[in-house]
Amino acid sequence: MSLEQLRHLLAETLGAVADAHAHSARAKDLLDDYRRVVVEVQAQAQPWLPAELARAVEQIDANHARLDTVRGLLTEYQSRL
C-alpha cells in the first residue's frame, strides 16, 4: 500500500467518523427535544377520568338535593306534631 492510498483511506475513515459524529449529535438533539416535550406535556396533563365518574358525582348531588328536601319535609312534619 502506498502512502497516497493510506492517506486516502485515512481521509475516508475520518469522513465516516465525522458523519457518525454528526448523526450521533442529531440523535442527541432529537432525544433532548423529546425529553423537553414529554416534561412539558406532563406538566400540563389533565388526568384521564372515566365519564362514569362525572355521572356518578352528578347522581350523588341529585340524591343529596332529594335528601335535603325529604329532611326539610320531615322536619316540618315533626314540628307540627
C-alpha positions in Angstrom: 0.0 0.0 0.0 1.4 3.3 -1.0 1.5 6.4 1.2 -1.1 8.1 -1.0 -3.5 5.1 -0.7 -3.1 5.2 3.1 -3.8 8.9 3.2 -6.9 8.3 1.0 -8.2 5.5 3.3 -7.5 7.6 6.4 -9.4 10.6 4.9 -12.4 8.3 4.1 -12.3 6.9 7.6 -12.1 10.4 9.1 -15.1 11.4 7.0 -17.1 8.4 8.1 -16.2 9.2 11.8 -17.3 12.8 11.2 -20.6 11.5 9.6 -21.1 9.2 12.6 -20.5 12.1 15.0 -23.0 14.3 13.2 -25.6 11.6 13.2 -24.9 11.0 16.9 -25.2 14.7 17.7 -28.5 14.9 15.7 -29.8 11.9 17.7 -28.9 13.5 20.9 -30.7 16.7 19.9 -33.8 14.7 19.0 -33.7 13.0 22.4 -33.3 16.3 24.1 -36.3 17.7 22.2 -38.3 14.6 23.1 -37.4 14.9 26.8 -38.5 18.6 26.7 -41.8 17.8 25.1 -42.5 15.0 27.5 -41.8 17.1 30.5 -43.9 20.0 29.1 -46.8 17.7 28.3 -46.7 16.0 31.7 -46.7 19.4 33.4 -49.9 20.4 31.5 -51.5 17.0 31.5 -55.1 16.6 32.5 -55.7 13.3 34.3 -57.9 10.9 32.4 -61.2 10.2 34.3 -63.9 7.9 33.2 -67.1 9.5 32.0 -69.0 7.4 34.6 -67.3 9.2 37.4 -68.8 12.6 36.4 -72.2 11.0 36.0 -71.9 9.3 39.4 -71.0 12.6 41.1 -74.0 14.3 39.4 -76.2 11.5 40.6 -74.9 11.8 44.2 -75.5 15.6 44.1 -79.1 15.0 42.8 -79.6 12.4 45.6 -78.3 14.9 48.2 -80.8 17.5 46.9 -83.6 15.0 47.3 -82.5 14.0 50.8 -82.3 17.7 51.8 -85.9 18.1 50.5 -87.0 15.0 52.4 -85.2 16.1 55.6 -86.9 19.6 55.3 -90.3 18.0 54.9 -89.8 15.6 57.8 -88.5 18.4 60.0 -91.6 20.4 59.1 -93.9 17.5 59.8 -92.1 16.8 63.1 -92.5 20.4 64.2 -96.3 20.2 63.5 -96.6 17.1 65.7 
